[in-house]
Amino acid sequence: MLGGVDVEVVALALNVVVPEHLRWTDVRRGEEFTLQTLTVRPLPDGGTAAKAYGRPTAGGRGAYTSFPVPDRPELTELVAAAAARAAQLWAGATGSRR
């Protein structure tokens, strides 16, 4: 509460690097991508939503295109570990710096 008013947070996301050994490939519009990062967002029901992003396997710059995250236990564990680490970082935050 801030002066008797609830603070409404409307956006929150984690950007997580996928360790090399957990990366995978997927194809979009005939081009193969190696997925290297996840964007994880909390959902109102307490769950999370995650999307994967990466670069074309053949090299070069790829469009910022999202891919679904496969339902693999090690990726679920990565998302949970990232959320726990983010909670630690937020808990230790001391306010804004200018």
Beta strands, then each sheet from edge to edge (+ up, - down):
strand 1: 14-17
strand 2: 24-28
strand 3: 31-42
strand 4: 48-56
strand 5: 67-68
sheet 1: 1+ 3- 2+
sheet 2: 1+ 3- 4+ 5-
end
